[in-house]
Amino acid sequence: MRKLIRTSITSAAVVAAGVGLTAAPALADATWTVVNGGSITASNAGNVIAENLTTGAVVTCTDSTANATVPNKSGGANPLGSVTGVTFSTPANPDGWCDGPGGLFVHLIPENLPWTLEGTSYTAPETTGRLTGVKARLEADDGCVATITGPGGGTGTVDGKYNNATANLTVLGGTSNDLEVATVNGFCDPLLINPGDKVKLDGTYHVNESPAPQISSP
């Protein structure tokens, strides 16, 4: 019960995974160019960490993958693409669930897919932006179940960056990140998670395709 809550962070993540092609407030008039686009997959480079910013509870996943579609465009507007699938796991654990505090195992389930990728600014070689539409459900092996959403039960936003030179997507808690715990059941430990707790996801993903997408804005 106590660990499940920390996982709530991950859902943003989710996400995360979701994928770090995104970050700060959007520029409505920005135009974007994408080459080498299409269907892409990305794998984590290092652990993906979900943190409950209110209680300090942490969930660690050693493996994460993301599937996304980033179409080619020339001078087009947002969105840049969408995240169609995300997984979080630690293969060495029972059922591959992630590690939570105190020996708990946690399963993160992305919801409301696909999530939308939007660019907000570009300074070569890096695009900052955000991932919107994020929701997730967390389940722990002690019976705790929690939902992660944006404010008021709506969809959430995760900040991130994409680097053309490294083909790395970095997901991080930033100014647009607004994930929070929406609901918890009676098995969840209030020392670890409660409705209204703020959560974030930190992790880096590397695009597997070569050549990788190149994103720019004039």
Backbone hydrogen bonds in HBPLUS format (Angstrom, degrees):
<---DONOR---> <-ACCEPTOR-->    atom                        ^
c    i                          cat <-CA-CA->   ^        H-A-AA   ^      H-
h    n   atom  resd res      DA  || num        DHA   H-A  angle D-A-AA Bond
n    s   type  num  typ     dist DA aas  dist angle  dist       angle   num
A0189-ASP N   A0001-MET O   2.86 MM 188  4.78 165.3  1.88  91.6  93.6     1
A0006-ARG N   A0003-LYS O   3.06 MM   3  5.79 124.4  2.38 118.8 130.5     2
A0007-THR N   A0004-LEU O   3.04 MM   3  5.42 132.6  2.27 104.5 117.2     3
A0008-SER N   A0005-ILE O   2.74 MM   3  5.34 151.4  1.82 117.0 126.1     4
A0009-ILE N   A0006-ARG O   3.17 MM   3  6.02 160.8  2.21 119.8 123.2     5
A0010-THR N   A0007-THR O   2.71 MM   3  5.31 122.0  2.05 115.8 130.2     6
A0012-ALA N   A0009-ILE O   3.12 MM   3  5.94 144.4  2.25 118.3 126.0     7
A0014-VAL N   A0010-THR O   2.03 MM   4  5.05 110.2  1.46 129.3 154.8     8
A0015-VAL N   A0010-THR O   2.75 MM   5  5.81 178.3  1.75 171.0 170.9     9
A0017-ALA N   A0013-ALA O   2.77 MM   4  5.34 134.2  1.98 124.0 137.6    10
A0161-LYS N   A0020-GLY O   2.60 MM 141  5.23  93.2  2.34 134.8 144.1    11
A0030-ALA N   A0027-LEU O   3.19 MM   3  5.45 168.0  2.21 113.1 116.8    12
A0032-TRP N   A0076-GLY O   2.60 MM  44  5.13 154.1  1.66 145.9 155.5    13
A0075-GLY N   A0032-TRP O   2.92 MM  43  4.87 113.7  2.37 111.8 127.6    14
A0076-GLY N   A0032-TRP O   2.88 MM  44  5.13 133.9  2.10 160.0 145.6    15
A0033-THR N   A0216-SER O   2.81 MM 183  5.30 162.6  1.84 157.6 159.3    16
A0216-SER N   A0033-THR O   2.96 MM 183  5.30 153.1  2.04 151.0 157.9    17
A0034-VAL N   A0073-LYS O   2.80 MM  39  5.04 158.4  1.85 134.9 140.7    18
A0073-LYS N   A0034-VAL O   3.13 MM  39  5.04 154.1  2.20 125.0 130.7    19
A0035-VAL N   A0214-GLN O   3.06 MM 179  5.32 157.5  2.11 145.3 152.3    20
A0214-GLN N   A0035-VAL O   2.93 MM 179  5.32 159.4  1.98 147.4 151.4    21
A0038-GLY N   A0070-VAL O   2.70 MM  32  5.15 150.2  1.79 122.8 130.8    22
A0070-VAL N   A0038-GLY O   2.88 MM  32  5.15 170.3  1.89 147.6 147.0    23
A0040-ILE N   A0068-ALA O   2.80 MM  28  5.31 170.0  1.81 153.5 156.7    24
A0068-ALA N   A0040-ILE O   2.95 MM  28  5.31 166.7  1.96 152.1 153.5    25
A0208-ASN N   A0041-THR O   2.90 MM 167  5.78 170.8  1.91 152.5 155.2    26
A0042-ALA N   A0066-ALA O   2.92 MM  24  5.21 148.3  2.02 149.9 155.7    27
A0066-ALA N   A0042-ALA O   2.91 MM  24  5.21 151.4  2.00 148.6 154.2    28
A0043-SER N   A0206-HIS O   3.05 MM 163  5.42 154.5  2.12 143.1 141.4    29
A0206-HIS N   A0043-SER O   2.76 MM 163  5.42 165.4  1.78 153.2 152.4    30
A0044-ASN N   A0064-SER O   3.01 MM  20  5.38 148.4  2.11 158.9 158.8    31
A0045-ALA N   A0204-THR O   2.70 MM 159  5.49 162.1  1.74 151.8 151.3    32
A0048-VAL N   A0061-CYS O   2.92 MM  13  5.23 171.7  1.92 159.5 161.5    33
A0061-CYS N   A0048-VAL O   2.96 MM  13  5.23 167.8  1.98 155.6 159.5    34
A0049-ILE N   A0202-ASP O   2.85 MM 153  5.20 161.1  1.88 162.5 163.9    35
A0202-ASP N   A0049-ILE O   2.84 MM 153  5.20 166.0  1.85 157.8 162.6    36
A0050-ALA N   A0059-VAL O   2.85 MM   9  5.04 170.9  1.86 155.9 158.8    37
A0059-VAL N   A0050-ALA O   2.81 MM   9  5.04 157.7  1.86 149.0 155.2    38
A0051-GLU N   A0200-LYS O   3.00 MM 149  5.54 165.9  2.02 154.6 159.2    39
A0200-LYS N   A0051-GLU O   3.02 MM 149  5.54 151.4  2.11 150.5 159.4    40
A0052-ASN N   A0057-ALA O   2.80 MM   5  5.19 169.3  1.81 161.4 164.7    41
A0056-GLY N   A0052-ASN O   2.69 MM   4  5.13 144.5  1.82 147.2 156.9    42
A0053-LEU N   A0198-LYS O   2.72 MM 145  5.34 135.5  1.91 140.8 153.5    43
A0060-THR N   A0099-ASP O   2.84 MM  39  5.21 157.9  1.88 150.9 157.7    44
A0099-ASP N   A0060-THR O   2.98 MM  39  5.21 148.2  2.08 165.3 155.3    45
A0063-ASP N   A0089-SER O   2.82 MM  26  5.14 159.0  1.86 165.2 158.1    46
A0089-SER N   A0063-ASP O   2.81 MM  26  5.14 154.8  1.87 161.7 158.3    47
A0065-THR N   A0087-THR O   3.20 MM  22  5.37 144.1  2.34 128.1 138.1    48
A0087-THR N   A0065-THR O   2.94 MM  22  5.37 154.9  2.01 153.2 157.1    49
A0067-ASN N   A0085-GLY O   2.83 MM  18  5.01 162.4  1.86 145.4 147.1    50
A0084-THR N   A0067-ASN O   2.82 MM  17  5.56 141.3  1.97 135.0 147.1    51
A0085-GLY N   A0067-ASN O   3.36 MM  18  5.01 148.2  2.47 137.8 132.2    52
A0069-THR N   A0082-SER O   2.84 MM  13  5.42 157.4  1.89 157.7 165.4    53
A0082-SER N   A0069-THR O   2.94 MM  13  5.42 150.9  2.03 145.7 155.1    54
A0080-LEU N   A0117-LEU O   2.79 MM  37  5.46 147.5  1.90 143.9 152.9    55
A0117-LEU N   A0081-GLY O   2.90 MM  36  5.10 176.9  1.90 134.2 133.5    56
A0083-VAL N   A0115-TRP O   2.73 MM  32  5.03 155.8  1.79 143.6 152.1    57
A0115-TRP N   A0083-VAL O   2.94 MM  32  5.03 149.0  2.03 141.8 146.4    58
A0090-THR N   A0096-GLY O   2.80 MM   6  4.88 158.1  1.85 122.4 130.1    59
A0093-ASN N   A0090-THR O   2.92 MM   3  5.80 167.6  1.94 135.3 139.2    60
A0096-GLY N   A0093-ASN O   2.90 MM   3  4.86 159.6  1.94 122.6 123.3    61
A0097-TRP N   A0094-PRO O   3.26 MM   3  6.32 176.3  2.26 131.6 130.9    62
A0098-CYS N   A0106-VAL O   2.77 MM   8  5.04 139.4  1.94 163.1 150.0    63
A0106-VAL N   A0098-CYS O   2.84 MM   8  5.04 161.5  1.88 139.2 145.5    64
A0100-GLY N   A0104-LEU O   2.78 MM   4  4.84 153.9  1.84 153.7 145.2    65
A0104-LEU N   A0101-PRO O   3.34 MM   3  5.95 170.2  2.35 118.7 121.6    66
A0141-ASP N   A0105-PHE O   3.00 MM  36  5.62 144.4  2.13 156.7 163.8    67
A0107-HIS N   A0139-GLU O   2.66 MM  32  5.07 171.0  1.67 163.0 166.4    68
A0139-GLU N   A0107-HIS O   2.89 MM  32  5.07 159.3  1.94 149.6 155.8    69
A0109-ILE N   A0137-ARG O   2.83 MM  28  5.12 165.2  1.86 163.2 165.8    70
A0137-ARG N   A0109-ILE O   2.88 MM  28  5.12 159.2  1.92 142.8 149.5    71
A0111-GLU N   A0135-LYS O   2.86 MM  24  5.08 162.4  1.89 137.2 131.2    72
A0116-THR N   A0132-THR O   2.96 MM  16  5.15 147.4  2.07 138.5 145.1    73
A0132-THR N   A0116-THR O   2.86 MM  16  5.15 160.6  1.90 148.9 153.4    74
A0118-GLU N   A0130-ARG O   2.95 MM  12  5.41 165.3  1.97 165.2 168.3    75
A0130-ARG N   A0118-GLU O   2.88 MM  12  5.41 155.2  1.94 152.2 158.4    76
A0120-THR N   A0128-THR O   2.79 MM   8  5.71 166.3  1.81 148.0 143.3    77
A0121-SER N   A0128-THR O   3.35 MM   7  5.40 159.8  2.40 133.7 132.4    78
A0128-THR N   A0121-SER O   2.97 MM   7  5.40 166.6  1.99 149.5 154.0    79
A0123-THR N   A0126-GLU O   2.99 MM   3  5.39 163.2  2.02 163.1 164.0    80
A0126-GLU N   A0123-THR O   2.78 MM   3  5.39 160.4  1.82 130.8 128.4    81
A0164-ASN N   A0125-PRO O   2.82 MM  39  5.27 169.1  1.83 162.6 158.8    82
A0127-THR N   A0162-TYR O   2.85 MM  35  5.19 164.5  1.88 156.0 159.4    83
A0162-TYR N   A0127-THR O   2.82 MM  35  5.19 157.4  1.88 150.5 158.0    84
A0129-GLY N   A0160-GLY O   3.23 MM  31  5.82 155.0  2.30 153.9 150.5    85
A0131-LEU N   A0158-VAL O   2.80 MM  27  5.08 159.2  1.85 152.2 159.4    86
A0158-VAL N   A0131-LEU O   2.88 MM  27  5.08 154.0  1.95 142.7 151.5    87
A0134-VAL N   A0156-GLY O   3.00 MM  22  4.62 156.0  2.06 137.9 131.4    88
A0156-GLY N   A0134-VAL O   2.79 MM  22  4.62 162.5  1.82 131.3 136.9    89
A0136-ALA N   A0148-ILE O   2.94 MM  12  5.09 151.3  2.02 146.3 148.0    90
A0148-ILE N   A0136-ALA O   2.79 MM  12  5.09 170.7  1.80 151.6 152.5    91
A0138-LEU N   A0146-ALA O   2.71 MM   8  5.06 169.2  1.72 156.5 158.7    92
A0146-ALA N   A0138-LEU O   2.92 MM   8  5.06 155.9  1.98 139.5 146.6    93
A0140-ALA N   A0144-CYS O   2.89 MM   4  5.19 153.6  1.96 154.2 156.8    94
A0143-GLY N   A0140-ALA O   3.07 MM   3  5.62 160.7  2.11 120.8 122.4    95
A0185-ASN N   A0145-VAL O   3.04 MM  40  5.67 131.5  2.29 152.8 165.6    96
A0147-THR N   A0183-THR O   2.98 MM  36  5.29 152.4  2.05 139.3 144.7    97
A0182-ALA N   A0147-THR O   2.82 MM  35  5.48 165.2  1.84 147.8 152.2    98
A0149-THR N   A0180-GLU O   3.00 MM  31  5.70 160.7  2.04 167.1 167.9    99
A0180-GLU N   A0149-THR O   2.88 MM  31  5.70 154.7  1.94 159.6 164.6   100
A0150-GLY N   A0154-GLY O   2.63 MM   4  4.87 167.8  1.65 142.3 139.0   101
A0153-GLY N   A0150-GLY O   3.26 MM   3  5.69 140.4  2.43 142.3 136.4   102
A0154-GLY N   A0151-PRO O   3.23 MM   3  5.78 168.3  2.25 118.0 120.6   103
A0178-ASP N   A0157-THR O   3.22 MM  21  5.67 150.2  2.32 141.9 146.4   104
A0172-LEU N   A0159-ASP O   3.17 MM  13  5.69 167.9  2.18 131.4 135.2   105
A0161-LYS N   A0170-THR O   2.88 MM   9  5.19 145.3  2.00 141.3 152.2   106
A0170-THR N   A0161-LYS O   2.81 MM   9  5.19 166.4  1.82 155.3 160.1   107
A0163-ASN N   A0168-ASN O   3.02 MM   5  5.50 160.8  2.06 154.1 160.2   108
A0167-ALA N   A0163-ASN O   2.81 MM   4  5.49 138.6  1.98 151.8 163.0   109
A0207-VAL N   A0167-ALA O   2.94 MM  40  5.60 172.2  1.95 169.1 170.6   110
A0169-LEU N   A0205-TYR O   2.62 MM  36  4.91 165.8  1.64 153.9 159.3   111
A0205-TYR N   A0169-LEU O   2.65 MM  36  4.91 164.7  1.67 152.3 158.0   112
A0171-VAL N   A0203-GLY O   2.77 MM  32  5.28 166.8  1.79 166.7 170.4   113
A0203-GLY N   A0171-VAL O   3.10 MM  32  5.28 152.5  2.18 144.1 142.9   114
A0177-ASN N   A0174-GLY O   3.21 MM   3  5.30 143.9  2.34 101.3 111.6   115
A0199-VAL N   A0179-LEU O   3.18 MM  20  5.54 165.6  2.20 130.0 130.4   116
A0181-VAL N   A0197-ASP O   2.86 MM  16  5.28 150.0  1.95 146.2 156.2   117
A0196-GLY N   A0181-VAL O   2.75 MM  15  5.15 175.3  1.75 145.5 146.0   118
A0188-CYS N   A0185-ASN O   3.24 MM   3  5.89 167.4  2.25 119.7 123.5   119
A0192-LEU N   A0189-ASP O   2.83 MM   3  5.43 158.2  1.88 118.6 126.1   120
A0193-ILE N   A0189-ASP O   3.02 MM   4  6.27 157.0  2.07 154.3 161.7   121
A0197-ASP N   A0194-ASN O   3.12 MM   3  5.76 163.4  2.15 141.7 142.5   122
